Amino acid sequence: MQHLSRSLSHTKVQLFAALFASQATVLTVSPLLKEMSGDLGVAPEAVAQMRSITGLIAGSVAVWLATSRAPRWGLRTMLLLGLASLSVAALGMAAAPGFGAMLAVQIPAGIGIGLTLSAGMAAAGHWSAPANRSKVLAWTLAGQPAAWVVGQPLVGAAADVHWRLGWIALPFLSSVVAIGLIAARPRPNEPVDNVSLRSVIVMPGIRSWVIGELFAFSAWAGTLVFSGALFMDSHGLGVSATSLLLAGGAIFYVVGSFSFRKRIDRSFRPYLVGMALMSAGGVMVYAFVRPTTMVTFALFSLLALVAGARTLAGGTAGLTLGEEHRLSVMSLRTAALQFGYLIGSVTGGIAHAVGGYEVLGVTFGTLFVGAAVSHARTLSGSQRRPIHLFSQTSN
């Protein structure tokens, strides 16, 4: 019993560290944007677009992993390869002599993110017993917002010395730590997904689930992208104060995941649709009602709490509906997440240019409603076959 408890703890820490490292690679650009653009002699907007390139590569890798043409190295090997790519990308960003070199570094960064997120989410299903699966999934998902909470002040402190040190202090070191944790794990005899993308998409409920996740991730990613500017424009805050507020909101995201875990474990169905509808109303209130900094922060924190619960419900649904081919299904989820960043940024930019933050809120609210409608179809489509929640055993 003690051995099983220790193994469960190790699994939670390993997957938490892996997703922490993947998110660390994504977020480091934000606090270093001004310094990087000034030192490299390029516009801040150009540096910011590196995230779009990384997302396209990561999403493409995830789609490739969801097909039968992708090699099956096993989840442990995939995580090690992904984390190694992230560490190489972090060193490349720290040492890049110019903007062109930094653009080239987005290739290993995107590959690393695609591999780590896809394998990490699938491992949450494969590496845990049925009774503990929702707990492992919650810890796995918590790695990403935790990177925001820890990473923002850490990168800022390192950047006080030099912005290049920021890439070493967070993404490189976190990748190395995660590699050490995953490497210490025994090599399991894991099943292989020998299926085509088409055969996964036609599984009951999967297509509408992926579309729903794409809508939801687009809305939430867009909200995150523009929240910093909303705080600054609405309340005249500086970068440091805004970063602290965003990091505070990330804490509520983690709270949302863990607070609703047991309820979602019993039945993810009402939360899959209900949390998307709550997010739709919440993001519109957030965009329209901004009387004081604390009110805006409270609304943002509430949104983050609901988003944490919705993301857990979405991940639980994917692992359940696609229990026979978890790697392929979770790879599709990773693609939805990465392409969601792109869609959220583009649609948010257009909406803000057309009518400011109010139109932005309506746009993201509409995307959340689309997620709710799609997920309602997910639940309807999944009734064509019985769902045995977390029926597979751990490997």
C-alpha positions as a Markdown table, in Angstrom:
| # | Residue | x | y | z |
|---|---|---|---|---|
| 1 | Met | 0.0 | 0.0 | 0.0 |
| 2 | Gln | 2.8 | 2.4 | 0.9 |
| 3 | His | 4.5 | 1.5 | -2.4 |
| 4 | Leu | 1.4 | 2.3 | -4.4 |
| 5 | Ser | 1.0 | 5.6 | -2.5 |
| 6 | Arg | 4.6 | 6.5 | -3.3 |
| 7 | Ser | 4.2 | 5.6 | -6.9 |
| 8 | Leu | 1.1 | 7.8 | -7.2 |
| 9 | Ser | 2.9 | 10.7 | -5.7 |
| 10 | His | 5.8 | 10.3 | -8.1 |
| 11 | Thr | 3.4 | 10.2 | -11.1 |
| 12 | Lys | 1.7 | 13.4 | -10.0 |
| 13 | Val | 5.0 | 15.2 | -9.5 |
| 14 | Gln | 6.4 | 13.9 | -12.8 |
| 15 | Leu | 3.5 | 15.0 | -14.9 |
| 16 | Phe | 3.1 | 18.3 | -13.1 |
| 17 | Ala | 6.7 | 19.0 | -13.8 |
| 18 | Ala | 6.4 | 18.1 | -17.5 |
| 19 | Leu | 3.4 | 20.4 | -18.1 |
| 20 | Phe | 5.1 | 23.1 | -16.0 |
| 21 | Ala | 8.1 | 23.0 | -18.3 |
| 22 | Ser | 6.0 | 23.2 | -21.4 |
| 23 | Gln | 4.1 | 26.3 | -20.2 |
| 24 | Ala | 7.3 | 27.9 | -19.0 |
| 25 | Thr | 8.5 | 27.9 | -22.6 |
| 26 | Val | 5.3 | 29.6 | -23.7 |
| 27 | Leu | 5.1 | 32.3 | -21.0 |
| 28 | Thr | 8.7 | 33.5 | -20.9 |
| 29 | Val | 8.3 | 35.8 | -23.9 |
| 30 | Ser | 5.7 | 38.0 | -22.2 |
| 31 | Pro | 7.7 | 39.5 | -19.4 |
| 32 | Leu | 10.8 | 39.8 | -21.6 |
| 33 | Leu | 9.1 | 41.3 | -24.7 |
| 34 | Lys | 10.3 | 44.8 | -24.3 |
| 35 | Glu | 13.9 | 44.0 | -23.5 |
| 36 | Met | 14.1 | 41.4 | -26.3 |
| 37 | Ser | 12.7 | 43.7 | -28.9 |
| 38 | Gly | 15.0 | 46.6 | -27.8 |
| 39 | Asp | 18.2 | 44.4 | -27.7 |
| 40 | Leu | 17.4 | 42.7 | -31.1 |
| 41 | Gly | 16.3 | 45.9 | -32.8 |
| 42 | Val | 12.9 | 44.6 | -33.9 |
| 43 | Ala | 9.3 | 45.7 | -33.1 |
| 44 | Pro | 7.6 | 44.2 | -30.0 |
| 45 | Glu | 4.8 | 42.9 | -32.3 |
| 46 | Ala | 7.3 | 40.9 | -34.3 |
| 47 | Val | 8.7 | 39.2 | -31.1 |
| 48 | Ala | 5.2 | 38.5 | -29.9 |
| 49 | Gln | 4.4 | 36.6 | -33.1 |
| 50 | Met | 6.9 | 34.0 | -32.2 |
| 51 | Arg | 4.1 | 32.5 | -30.0 |
| 52 | Ser | 2.0 | 32.0 | -33.1 |
| 53 | Ile | 4.8 | 30.2 | -34.9 |
| 54 | Thr | 5.4 | 27.9 | -31.9 |
| 55 | Gly | 1.7 | 27.2 | -31.6 |
| 56 | Leu | 1.3 | 26.2 | -35.3 |
| 57 | Ile | 4.3 | 23.8 | -35.0 |
| 58 | Ala | 3.0 | 22.4 | -31.7 |
| 59 | Gly | -0.5 | 21.9 | -33.1 |
| 60 | Ser | 0.9 | 20.3 | -36.3 |
| 61 | Val | 3.0 | 17.9 | -34.2 |
| 62 | Ala | -0.1 | 17.0 | -32.1 |
| 63 | Val | -2.2 | 16.2 | -35.2 |
| 64 | Trp | 0.7 | 14.1 | -36.5 |
| 65 | Leu | 0.8 | 12.2 | -33.2 |
| 66 | Ala | -2.9 | 11.5 | -33.6 |
| 67 | Thr | -2.4 | 9.6 | -36.8 |
| 68 | Ser | -1.2 | 6.0 | -37.4 |
| 69 | Arg | 1.8 | 7.3 | -39.3 |
| 70 | Ala | 3.4 | 8.7 | -36.1 |
| 71 | Pro | 6.0 | 6.5 | -34.4 |
| 72 | Arg | 5.0 | 5.0 | -31.1 |
| 73 | Trp | 8.0 | 5.4 | -28.7 |
| 74 | Gly | 6.0 | 5.0 | -25.5 |
| 75 | Leu | 4.8 | 7.8 | -23.3 |
| 76 | Arg | 7.9 | 7.9 | -21.2 |
| 77 | Thr | 10.2 | 8.2 | -24.3 |
| 78 | Met | 7.9 | 10.8 | -25.8 |
| 79 | Leu | 8.0 | 13.0 | -22.7 |
| 80 | Leu | 11.8 | 12.7 | -22.6 |
| 81 | Leu | 12.1 | 13.7 | -26.2 |
| 82 | Gly | 9.7 | 16.6 | -25.8 |
| 83 | Leu | 11.4 | 17.9 | -22.7 |
| 84 | Ala | 14.8 | 17.6 | -24.3 |
| 85 | Ser | 13.5 | 19.7 | -27.2 |
| 86 | Leu | 12.3 | 22.3 | -24.8 |
| 87 | Ser | 15.7 | 22.5 | -23.1 |
| 88 | Val | 17.4 | 22.9 | -26.5 |
| 89 | Ala | 14.9 | 25.7 | -27.4 |
| 90 | Ala | 15.5 | 27.5 | -24.1 |
| 91 | Leu | 19.3 | 27.4 | -24.6 |
| 92 | Gly | 18.7 | 28.6 | -28.2 |
| 93 | Met | 16.7 | 31.6 | -27.1 |
| 94 | Ala | 19.3 | 32.5 | -24.5 |
| 95 | Ala | 22.1 | 32.3 | -27.0 |
| 96 | Ala | 20.4 | 33.5 | -30.3 |
| 97 | Pro | 22.5 | 36.2 | -31.9 |
| 98 | Gly | 19.6 | 37.7 | -33.8 |
| 99 | Phe | 15.9 | 37.6 | -34.5 |
| 100 | Gly | 16.3 | 35.2 | -37.4 |
| 101 | Ala | 18.0 | 32.6 | -35.1 |
| 102 | Met | 15.1 | 33.0 | -32.6 |
| 103 | Leu | 12.6 | 32.2 | -35.2 |
| 104 | Ala | 14.5 | 29.1 | -36.1 |
| 105 | Val | 14.5 | 28.1 | -32.4 |
| 106 | Gln | 10.7 | 28.0 | -32.5 |
| 107 | Ile | 10.9 | 24.7 | -34.3 |
| 108 | Pro | 12.3 | 22.7 | -31.4 |
| 109 | Ala | 10.1 | 24.7 | -29.0 |
| 110 | Gly | 7.0 | 23.7 | -31.0 |
| 111 | Ile | 8.0 | 20.1 | -31.3 |
| 112 | Gly | 8.7 | 20.0 | -27.5 |
| 113 | Ile | 5.4 | 21.5 | -26.6 |
| 114 | Gly | 3.4 | 19.2 | -28.9 |
| 115 | Leu | 5.1 | 16.1 | -27.6 |
| 116 | Thr | 5.0 | 17.0 | -23.9 |
| 117 | Leu | 1.4 | 18.1 | -23.8 |
| 118 | Ser | 0.1 | 15.2 | -25.8 |
| 119 | Ala | 2.1 | 12.5 | -24.0 |
| 120 | Gly | 1.6 | 14.2 | -20.6 |
| 121 | Met | -2.2 | 14.2 | -20.8 |
| 122 | Ala | -2.3 | 10.6 | -22.2 |
| 123 | Ala | 0.0 | 9.5 | -19.3 |
| 124 | Ala | -2.4 | 10.9 | -16.8 |
| 125 | Gly | -4.8 | 8.1 | -18.0 |
| 126 | His | -2.2 | 5.4 | -18.5 |
| 127 | Trp | -0.1 | 5.8 | -15.4 |
| 128 | Ser | -2.8 | 5.9 | -12.8 |
| 129 | Ala | -5.3 | 3.4 | -11.4 |
| 130 | Pro | -9.0 | 4.1 | -12.1 |
| 131 | Ala | -9.7 | 5.3 | -8.5 |
| 132 | Asn | -6.9 | 7.9 | -8.7 |
| 133 | Arg | -7.2 | 9.1 | -12.3 |
| 134 | Ser | -9.0 | 12.3 | -11.7 |
| 135 | Lys | -6.5 | 13.3 | -9.0 |
| 136 | Val | -3.6 | 12.6 | -11.3 |
| 137 | Leu | -5.3 | 14.6 | -14.1 |
| 138 | Ala | -5.9 | 17.5 | -11.8 |
| 139 | Trp | -2.2 | 17.6 | -10.8 |
| 140 | Thr | -1.1 | 17.3 | -14.4 |
| 141 | Leu | -3.2 | 20.2 | -15.5 |
| 142 | Ala | -2.1 | 22.3 | -12.5 |
| 143 | Gly | 1.5 | 22.4 | -13.9 |
| 144 | Gln | 0.6 | 25.0 | -16.5 |
| 145 | Pro | -1.0 | 27.7 | -14.3 |
| 146 | Ala | 1.6 | 27.0 | -11.7 |
| 147 | Ala | 4.3 | 28.0 | -14.2 |
| 148 | Trp | 2.6 | 31.4 | -14.5 |
| 149 | Val | 2.4 | 31.9 | -10.8 |
| 150 | Val | 6.1 | 30.9 | -10.2 |
| 151 | Gly | 7.5 | 31.9 | -13.5 |
| 152 | Gln | 6.4 | 35.6 | -13.8 |
| 153 | Pro | 8.3 | 36.8 | -10.8 |
| 154 | Leu | 11.3 | 34.4 | -11.4 |
| 155 | Val | 11.7 | 35.6 | -15.0 |
| 156 | Gly | 11.4 | 39.2 | -13.9 |
| 157 | Ala | 14.1 | 38.8 | -11.3 |
| 158 | Ala | 16.4 | 37.1 | -13.8 |
| 159 | Ala | 15.7 | 39.8 | -16.4 |
| 160 | Asp | 17.0 | 42.4 | -13.9 |
| 161 | Val | 20.4 | 41.0 | -14.7 |
| 162 | His | 19.8 | 40.3 | -18.4 |
| 163 | Trp | 16.8 | 39.1 | -20.4 |
| 164 | Arg | 18.8 | 36.1 | -21.7 |
| 165 | Leu | 19.2 | 34.8 | -18.2 |
| 166 | Gly | 15.4 | 34.6 | -18.0 |
| 167 | Trp | 15.4 | 31.8 | -20.5 |
| 168 | Ile | 17.8 | 29.8 | -18.3 |
| 169 | Ala | 16.1 | 30.6 | -15.0 |
| 170 | Leu | 12.7 | 29.2 | -16.0 |
| 171 | Pro | 12.3 | 27.1 | -19.2 |
| 172 | Phe | 15.7 | 25.5 | -19.3 |
| 173 | Leu | 15.9 | 24.6 | -15.6 |
| 174 | Ser | 12.3 | 23.4 | -15.4 |
| 175 | Ser | 12.9 | 21.2 | -18.4 |
| 176 | Val | 16.0 | 19.7 | -16.9 |
| 177 | Val | 14.3 | 19.0 | -13.6 |
| 178 | Ala | 11.4 | 17.4 | -15.5 |
| 179 | Ile | 13.8 | 15.2 | -17.5 |
| 180 | Gly | 15.4 | 14.0 | -14.3 |
| 181 | Leu | 12.0 | 13.1 | -12.8 |
| 182 | Ile | 10.7 | 11.3 | -15.9 |
| 183 | Ala | 14.0 | 9.5 | -16.5 |
| 184 | Ala | 13.8 | 8.0 | -13.0 |
| 185 | Arg | 10.5 | 6.3 | -14.0 |
| 186 | Pro | 10.8 | 2.6 | -14.9 |
| 187 | Arg | 10.1 | 1.7 | -18.5 |
| 188 | Pro | 6.5 | 0.4 | -18.7 |
| 189 | Asn | 5.1 | -1.9 | -21.3 |
| 190 | Glu | 2.7 | 0.6 | -22.8 |
| 191 | Pro | 0.0 | -0.1 | -25.4 |
| 192 | Val | 0.4 | 1.3 | -28.9 |
| 193 | Asp | -2.2 | 3.4 | -30.8 |
| 194 | Asn | -2.2 | 1.8 | -34.2 |
| 195 | Val | -5.2 | 3.7 | -35.5 |
| 196 | Ser | -5.8 | 6.3 | -38.2 |
| 197 | Leu | -6.9 | 9.8 | -37.5 |
| 198 | Arg | -10.2 | 9.1 | -39.3 |
| 199 | Ser | -11.0 | 6.2 | -37.1 |
| 200 | Val | -10.4 | 8.3 | -34.0 |
| 201 | Ile | -12.6 | 11.2 | -35.2 |
| 202 | Val | -15.5 | 8.9 | -36.0 |
| 203 | Met | -15.6 | 7.5 | -32.4 |
| 204 | Pro | -18.9 | 8.4 | -30.7 |
| 205 | Gly | -18.7 | 11.9 | -29.3 |
| 206 | Ile | -15.0 | 12.6 | -30.2 |
| 207 | Arg | -15.5 | 15.0 | -33.2 |
| 208 | Ser | -17.9 | 17.3 | -31.3 |
| 209 | Trp | -15.7 | 17.1 | -28.2 |
| 210 | Val | -12.6 | 18.3 | -30.2 |
| 211 | Ile | -14.6 | 21.1 | -31.7 |
| 212 | Gly | -16.0 | 22.1 | -28.3 |
| 213 | Glu | -12.4 | 22.1 | -26.8 |
| 214 | Leu | -11.2 | 24.3 | -29.8 |
| 215 | Phe | -14.0 | 26.8 | -29.1 |
| 216 | Ala | -13.4 | 26.9 | -25.4 |
| 217 | Phe | -9.6 | 27.1 | -25.7 |
| 218 | Ser | -9.9 | 29.9 | -28.3 |
| 219 | Ala | -12.1 | 31.9 | -25.9 |
| 220 | Trp | -10.0 | 31.3 | -22.8 |
| 221 | Ala | -6.6 | 31.8 | -24.6 |
| 222 | Gly | -7.9 | 35.1 | -26.1 |
| 223 | Thr | -9.1 | 36.2 | -22.7 |
| 224 | Leu | -5.6 | 35.6 | -21.3 |
| 225 | Val | -3.9 | 37.3 | -24.2 |
| 226 | Phe | -5.9 | 40.5 | -23.8 |
| 227 | Ser | -6.3 | 40.6 | -20.0 |
| 228 | Gly | -3.0 | 42.3 | -19.4 |
| 229 | Ala | -3.9 | 45.2 | -21.8 |
| 230 | Leu | -7.4 | 45.4 | -20.3 |
| 231 | Phe | -6.0 | 45.9 | -16.8 |
| 232 | Met | -3.5 | 48.5 | -18.0 |
| 233 | Asp | -6.0 | 50.4 | -20.2 |
| 234 | Ser | -8.8 | 50.3 | -17.7 |
| 235 | His | -7.0 | 51.1 | -14.5 |
| 236 | Gly | -3.6 | 52.6 | -15.6 |
| 237 | Leu | -1.5 | 49.8 | -14.1 |
| 238 | Gly | 2.1 | 49.1 | -14.8 |
| 239 | Val | 3.6 | 45.9 | -16.1 |
| 240 | Ser | 4.7 | 44.6 | -12.6 |
| 241 | Ala | 1.3 | 45.2 | -11.0 |
| 242 | Thr | -0.5 | 43.7 | -14.0 |
| 243 | Ser | 1.8 | 40.6 | -13.9 |
| 244 | Leu | 1.0 | 40.0 | -10.2 |
| 245 | Leu | -2.7 | 40.2 | -10.8 |
| 246 | Leu | -2.5 | 37.8 | -13.7 |
| 247 | Ala | -0.4 | 35.4 | -11.6 |
| 248 | Gly | -3.0 | 35.7 | -8.8 |
| 249 | Gly | -5.7 | 34.7 | -11.3 |
| 250 | Ala | -3.7 | 31.6 | -12.2 |
| 251 | Ile | -3.9 | 30.5 | -8.6 |
| 252 | Phe | -7.7 | 30.5 | -8.9 |
| 253 | Tyr | -7.4 | 28.4 | -12.0 |
| 254 | Val | -5.6 | 25.7 | -9.9 |
| 255 | Val | -8.2 | 26.1 | -7.2 |
| 256 | Gly | -11.0 | 25.5 | -9.7 |
| 257 | Ser | -9.4 | 22.3 | -10.9 |
| 258 | Phe | -9.0 | 20.8 | -7.4 |
| 259 | Ser | -12.3 | 22.1 | -5.9 |
| 260 | Phe | -14.5 | 20.5 | -8.5 |
| 261 | Arg | -12.3 | 17.3 | -9.0 |
| 262 | Lys | -14.5 | 14.9 | -7.0 |
| 263 | Arg | -17.7 | 16.2 | -8.5 |
| 264 | Ile | -16.3 | 15.9 | -12.0 |
| 265 | Asp | -15.0 | 12.5 | -11.2 |
| 266 | Arg | -18.5 | 11.3 | -10.4 |
| 267 | Ser | -20.0 | 12.9 | -13.5 |
| 268 | Phe | -18.3 | 15.3 | -15.9 |
| 269 | Arg | -21.4 | 15.7 | -18.0 |
| 270 | Pro | -23.1 | 18.7 | -16.3 |
| 271 | Tyr | -19.8 | 20.5 | -15.9 |
| 272 | Leu | -18.7 | 20.1 | -19.5 |
| 273 | Val | -21.6 | 22.2 | -20.7 |
| 274 | Gly | -22.4 | 24.2 | -17.6 |
| 275 | Met | -19.0 | 25.7 | -17.1 |
| 276 | Ala | -18.8 | 26.7 | -20.7 |
| 277 | Leu | -22.1 | 28.7 | -20.3 |
| 278 | Met | -20.9 | 30.2 | -17.1 |
| 279 | Ser | -17.7 | 31.3 | -18.8 |
| 280 | Ala | -19.7 | 32.8 | -21.7 |
| 281 | Gly | -21.6 | 35.1 | -19.2 |
| 282 | Gly | -18.6 | 35.7 | -17.1 |
| 283 | Val | -16.3 | 37.0 | -19.9 |
| 284 | Met | -19.0 | 39.4 | -21.0 |
| 285 | Val | -19.5 | 40.8 | -17.5 |
| 286 | Tyr | -15.7 | 41.0 | -17.2 |
| 287 | Ala | -15.4 | 43.0 | -20.4 |
| 288 | Phe | -18.3 | 45.4 | -19.7 |
| 289 | Val | -18.0 | 46.0 | -15.9 |
| 290 | Arg | -14.7 | 47.5 | -14.9 |
| 291 | Pro | -15.3 | 50.1 | -12.2 |
| 292 | Thr | -12.2 | 49.4 | -10.1 |
| 293 | Thr | -9.1 | 47.3 | -10.2 |
| 294 | Met | -10.3 | 45.0 | -7.4 |
| 295 | Val | -13.6 | 44.4 | -9.2 |
| 296 | Thr | -11.9 | 43.6 | -12.4 |
| 297 | Phe | -9.4 | 41.3 | -10.6 |
| 298 | Ala | -12.3 | 39.5 | -8.8 |
| 299 | Leu | -14.1 | 38.9 | -12.1 |
| 300 | Phe | -10.9 | 37.7 | -13.7 |
| 301 | Ser | -10.3 | 35.3 | -10.8 |
| 302 | Leu | -13.8 | 33.9 | -11.0 |
| 303 | Leu | -13.4 | 33.4 | -14.7 |
| 304 | Ala | -10.1 | 31.5 | -14.0 |
| 305 | Leu | -11.7 | 29.4 | -11.4 |
| 306 | Val | -14.5 | 28.3 | -13.8 |
| 307 | Ala | -11.9 | 27.8 | -16.6 |
| 308 | Gly | -9.9 | 25.5 | -14.3 |
| 309 | Ala | -13.0 | 23.3 | -13.6 |
| 310 | Arg | -14.1 | 23.4 | -17.3 |
| 311 | Thr | -10.6 | 22.3 | -18.5 |
| 312 | Leu | -10.6 | 19.4 | -16.0 |
| 313 | Ala | -14.1 | 18.3 | -17.2 |
| 314 | Gly | -12.9 | 18.6 | -20.8 |
| 315 | Gly | -9.8 | 16.5 | -20.2 |
| 316 | Thr | -11.9 | 13.9 | -18.2 |
| 317 | Ala | -14.4 | 13.7 | -21.1 |
| 318 | Gly | -11.6 | 13.1 | -23.6 |
| 319 | Leu | -9.9 | 10.4 | -21.5 |
| 320 | Thr | -13.3 | 8.7 | -21.0 |
| 321 | Leu | -14.7 | 8.9 | -24.6 |
| 322 | Gly | -11.4 | 7.9 | -26.1 |
| 323 | Glu | -10.2 | 5.4 | -23.5 |
| 324 | Glu | -9.1 | 2.9 | -26.1 |
| 325 | His | -6.8 | 5.4 | -27.9 |
| 326 | Arg | -5.8 | 8.0 | -25.3 |
| 327 | Leu | -2.7 | 9.2 | -27.0 |
| 328 | Ser | -4.4 | 10.0 | -30.2 |
| 329 | Val | -7.3 | 11.7 | -28.5 |
| 330 | Met | -5.1 | 13.7 | -26.2 |
| 331 | Ser | -3.0 | 14.7 | -29.2 |
| 332 | Leu | -6.1 | 16.1 | -30.8 |
| 333 | Arg | -6.8 | 18.0 | -27.5 |
| 334 | Thr | -3.3 | 19.5 | -27.7 |
| 335 | Ala | -3.9 | 20.6 | -31.3 |
| 336 | Ala | -7.1 | 22.3 | -30.2 |
| 337 | Leu | -5.3 | 24.1 | -27.4 |
| 338 | Gln | -2.4 | 25.3 | -29.7 |
| 339 | Phe | -4.7 | 26.3 | -32.6 |
| 340 | Gly | -7.0 | 27.9 | -30.0 |
| 341 | Tyr | -4.2 | 30.4 | -29.0 |
| 342 | Leu | -4.0 | 31.4 | -32.7 |
| 343 | Ile | -7.8 | 31.7 | -33.2 |
| 344 | Gly | -8.2 | 33.6 | -29.9 |
| 345 | Ser | -5.5 | 36.0 | -30.7 |
| 346 | Val | -6.7 | 36.8 | -34.2 |
| 347 | Thr | -10.4 | 37.0 | -33.4 |
| 348 | Gly | -9.7 | 39.0 | -30.3 |
| 349 | Gly | -7.5 | 41.4 | -32.2 |
| 350 | Ile | -10.2 | 42.0 | -34.8 |
| 351 | Ala | -12.9 | 42.4 | -32.2 |
| 352 | His | -10.9 | 44.9 | -30.2 |
| 353 | Ala | -10.1 | 46.9 | -33.3 |
| 354 | Val | -13.8 | 47.0 | -34.2 |
| 355 | Gly | -15.3 | 47.9 | -30.8 |
| 356 | Gly | -12.9 | 47.7 | -27.9 |
| 357 | Tyr | -13.1 | 45.4 | -24.9 |
| 358 | Glu | -16.9 | 45.3 | -25.0 |
| 359 | Val | -16.9 | 43.7 | -28.5 |
| 360 | Leu | -14.0 | 41.5 | -27.4 |
| 361 | Gly | -16.1 | 40.2 | -24.5 |
| 362 | Val | -19.1 | 39.4 | -26.8 |
| 363 | Thr | -16.8 | 37.6 | -29.2 |
| 364 | Phe | -15.3 | 35.4 | -26.6 |
| 365 | Gly | -18.7 | 34.8 | -25.0 |
| 366 | Thr | -20.0 | 33.6 | -28.3 |
| 367 | Leu | -17.0 | 31.2 | -28.6 |
| 368 | Phe | -17.8 | 29.8 | -25.1 |
| 369 | Val | -21.5 | 29.3 | -26.2 |
| 370 | Gly | -20.2 | 27.4 | -29.2 |
| 371 | Ala | -18.2 | 25.2 | -26.9 |
| 372 | Ala | -21.3 | 24.5 | -24.8 |
| 373 | Val | -23.4 | 23.6 | -27.9 |
| 374 | Ser | -20.6 | 21.3 | -29.3 |
| 375 | His | -20.2 | 19.6 | -25.9 |
| 376 | Ala | -23.9 | 19.1 | -25.6 |
| 377 | Arg | -23.6 | 17.2 | -28.9 |
| 378 | Thr | -20.6 | 15.3 | -27.5 |
| 379 | Leu | -22.8 | 14.0 | -24.7 |
| 380 | Ser | -25.6 | 13.2 | -27.1 |
| 381 | Gly | -23.3 | 11.4 | -29.5 |
| 382 | Ser | -21.6 | 9.4 | -26.7 |
| 383 | Gln | -24.9 | 7.8 | -25.8 |
| 384 | Arg | -24.6 | 5.6 | -28.8 |
| 385 | Arg | -22.3 | 3.3 | -26.7 |
| 386 | Pro | -22.0 | 2.9 | -23.0 |
| 387 | Ile | -19.2 | 4.8 | -21.3 |
| 388 | His | -17.2 | 3.0 | -18.7 |
| 389 | Leu | -15.4 | 5.7 | -16.8 |
| 390 | Phe | -11.7 | 5.0 | -16.6 |
| 391 | Ser | -12.1 | 1.3 | -17.3 |
| 392 | Gln | -8.5 | 0.6 | -18.2 |
| 393 | Thr | -6.0 | -0.3 | -15.6 |
| 394 | Ser | -2.7 | 1.4 | -15.0 |
| 395 | Asn | 0.4 | 0.3 | -16.8 |
